[in-house]
Amino acid sequence: MKLLEKSLVLFYALFLIFGQIVGFVVGTLINALWLGALMGIGVGIGVGLMVHGFLLIKNQ
């Protein structure tokens, strides 16, 4: 986790990959992979921002 705290690019890339996995699963369930891919980007950015904010608050 220390490496992720030092490298924001790696940090957000991890959450974008997580978001894409969630998005493609949802996209497969609703038979719209393009919509799942777009939702995955939103999920990845949203979760990344929330965790980044939590780490900033925790480290104060």
Backbone as numpy.savetxt, mean C-alpha at the origin, in Angstrom:
# Nx Ny Nz CAx CAy CAz Cx Cy Cz
12.33 -3.85 9.79 11.50 -2.65 9.79 12.37 -1.40 9.79
13.58 -1.50 10.34 14.46 -0.33 10.37 14.82 0.13 8.96
15.04 -0.83 8.03 15.37 -0.47 6.66 14.20 0.27 6.01
12.98 -0.17 6.30 11.81 0.50 5.73 11.65 1.92 6.27
12.02 2.13 7.53 11.93 3.47 8.11 12.95 4.42 7.48
14.08 3.90 7.02 15.11 4.75 6.44 14.86 5.04 4.96
14.24 4.12 4.24 14.03 4.29 2.80 12.53 4.42 2.51
12.09 5.65 2.24 10.67 5.87 1.96 10.23 5.24 0.65
11.14 5.16 -0.33 10.79 4.55 -1.62 10.48 3.07 -1.41
11.34 2.37 -0.67 11.11 0.96 -0.38 9.86 0.77 0.47
9.64 1.69 1.40 8.49 1.65 2.29 7.19 1.71 1.49
7.08 2.71 0.61 5.86 2.86 -0.18 5.74 1.79 -1.25
6.86 1.29 -1.78 6.81 0.21 -2.76 6.22 -1.06 -2.14
6.58 -1.33 -0.89 6.03 -2.49 -0.20 4.52 -2.39 -0.08
4.03 -1.21 0.30 2.59 -1.06 0.47 1.86 -1.00 -0.87
2.51 -0.50 -1.92 1.89 -0.54 -3.25 1.76 -1.98 -3.75
2.77 -2.81 -3.47 2.68 -4.22 -3.84 1.55 -4.89 -3.06
1.46 -4.60 -1.77 0.37 -5.14 -0.95 -0.98 -4.69 -1.49
-1.09 -3.42 -1.85 -2.34 -2.88 -2.39 -2.70 -3.52 -3.72
-1.71 -3.78 -4.57 -1.99 -4.42 -5.86 -2.48 -5.85 -5.67
-1.93 -6.56 -4.70 -2.41 -7.92 -4.43 -3.87 -7.88 -3.98
-4.18 -6.98 -3.05 -5.57 -6.84 -2.59 -6.47 -6.41 -3.74
-6.01 -5.46 -4.54 -6.80 -4.97 -5.66 -7.08 -6.04 -6.71
-6.09 -6.86 -7.04 -6.31 -7.90 -8.04 -7.23 -9.00 -7.51
-7.16 -9.28 -6.20 -8.10 -10.25 -5.63 -9.52 -9.72 -5.74
-9.72 -8.47 -5.35 -11.06 -7.88 -5.45 -11.48 -7.76 -6.91
-10.58 -7.37 -7.78 -10.89 -7.26 -9.20 -11.30 -8.59 -9.81
-10.66 -9.66 -9.38 -11.04 -10.99 -9.86 -12.43 -11.37 -9.36
-12.73 -11.02 -8.11 -14.04 -11.35 -7.56 -15.17 -10.61 -8.28
-14.92 -9.38 -8.71 -15.98 -8.61 -9.37 -15.83 -8.62 -10.89
-14.92 -9.44 -11.41 -14.69 -9.58 -12.86 -14.32 -8.27 -13.53
-13.51 -7.46 -12.88 -13.02 -6.22 -13.47 -11.60 -5.99 -12.96
-10.62 -6.60 -13.63 -9.23 -6.49 -13.16 -8.71 -5.06 -13.25
-9.13 -4.29 -14.24 -8.66 -2.91 -14.36 -9.13 -2.09 -13.16
-10.35 -2.34 -12.70 -10.85 -1.62 -11.53 -10.11 -2.07 -10.28
-9.81 -3.36 -10.20 -9.03 -3.87 -9.08 -7.64 -3.27 -9.02
-7.02 -3.08 -10.20 -5.69 -2.47 -10.24 -5.73 -1.03 -9.75
-6.75 -0.29 -10.16 -6.88 1.10 -9.69 -7.16 1.15 -8.19
-8.02 0.26 -7.72 -8.30 0.22 -6.29 -7.05 -0.18 -5.51
-6.24 -1.06 -6.08 -5.01 -1.48 -5.42 -4.03 -0.34 -5.23
-3.95 0.55 -6.21 -3.08 1.73 -6.08 -3.58 2.61 -4.93
-4.88 2.81 -4.87 -5.46 3.61 -3.79 -5.24 2.99 -2.42
-5.42 1.68 -2.33 -5.21 0.98 -1.06 -3.74 1.07 -0.65
-2.84 0.87 -1.60 -1.41 0.92 -1.28 -0.97 2.28 -0.79
-1.42 3.34 -1.47 -1.05 4.69 -1.05 -1.68 5.02 0.30
-2.95 4.67 0.47 -3.64 4.96 1.72 -3.02 4.26 2.92
-2.76 2.98 2.79 -2.16 2.23 3.89 -0.74 2.73 4.16
0.00 3.03 3.09 1.36 3.55 3.27 1.37 4.87 4.03
0.44 5.76 3.69 0.37 7.05 4.39 -0.03 6.86 5.85
-0.97 5.96 6.12 -1.38 5.73 7.51 -0.25 5.16 8.35
0.47 4.18 7.81 1.57 3.58 8.57 2.71 4.57 8.74
2.99 5.36 7.70 4.04 6.36 7.79 3.69 7.40 8.87
2.45 7.84 8.90 2.01 8.78 9.93 2.12 8.17 11.32
1.74 6.91 11.45 1.84 6.23 12.74 3.29 6.15 13.21
4.20 5.84 12.29 5.62 5.76 12.66 6.17 7.13 13.05
5.72 8.19 12.35 6.17 9.54 12.72 5.69 9.91 14.11
4.44 9.58 14.44 3.91 9.88 15.77 4.62 9.06 16.83
4.86 7.78 16.53 5.51 6.88 17.49 6.94 7.32 17.79
7.64 7.89 16.81 9.05 8.26 16.99 9.25 9.65 17.58
8.18 10.34 17.91 8.34 11.69 18.48 8.75 11.61 19.93
